[in-house]
Amino acid sequence: MTLPVMEPDIDADVLKRWARAVDEGPFSSLCWGERIAFGNPDSLTLLGALSAWTDRVPLVTTVVVPQLHDPVMLAKALATGDMLCGGRLVVGIGVGGRHEDYRAVGADPATQTMREMADRVAVMQRIWSGEKITESVLPVGPRPAQHGGPRLLVGTIGPKTIRSAAPWAEGLAGITLDLDLDKQNDLFDVARTAWKQEGKADPHLATSFWFALGDGDTARTQVHRHLRHYMNWIPGEIVDAMAPTTGWAGTDDELVATLRGFAEIGTSEVHLIPTSTDIDQLRRVADLVAEVA
């Protein structure tokens, strides 16, 4: 389950109640995303709060963009988060899709490449292994709770970028807009092949989609409203054209059937993205996830 960090009406109380409800439920992960030029909370600050608010559930960044951070400070922050949460951190890594976020922090949009991202990942992994990267008295700490650092997932939907991440990632943290199972399975096959060629274990295969529970047009309207707010860098008429087929909207039984469909193609996890801060929808999904499991 993803926290509703991109909704306009969030505050500390909403985030805490959602986090604790996810932690108490049957969910396999608690996720949240990163944006800079937007009203969402800072991802790394939130990681500290979530470490205190939860005890069980793995914490997954979906995704952090290394090019928006100093890699040494990012490594230190993530190691601190992993220490605070007792080794429950999983780091989704991506290049991001918005130049405005790069410009907001003074980063060069020309660095929005997989090579640049992989270079920063390599620096972080050196730090997490305890290697000194300068002539300092001590290496950059703290040591993460997990040996060698948090598990890394690549956030992408492109076959080329999946292949390029196979040497350093443990799997995928992707997204599907139209929930096409055949296309999703084809992408998973790319990952399976790339990981096998690297001599690695089968990759963790996670995808995500926006959701709203409800009957009739109400749920679809909720998804549409969320997309209009979240996709503010895209012209409104394009978002309006995408909205009828982007994300998922339907009844409880229909969501169960959808999740079972993803399970049948070997999906390790579905990271559900809420389109409302309504915690009743979270509780309904918790009951449904328990049924699917």
Secondary structure, DSSP 8 states (H G I E B T S, - for coil): -B--TTSTT--HHHHHHHHHHHHHTT-S-EEE---SSSSS--HHHHHHHHHHH-SSS-EEEEEE-GGGS-HHHHHHHHHHHHHHTTS-EEEEE---S-HHHHHHTT--GGG-SHHHHHHHHHHHHHHHTT--SSS-SS-S----SSTTSSEEEE----HHHHHHHTTT-SEEE---SS--HHHHHHHHHHHHHHHHHTT----EEEEEEEEEE-SHHHHHHHHHHHHHHHTTTS-HHHHHHHGGGSSEEE-HHHHHHHHHHHHHTT-SEEEEEESS--HHHHHHHHHHHHHH-
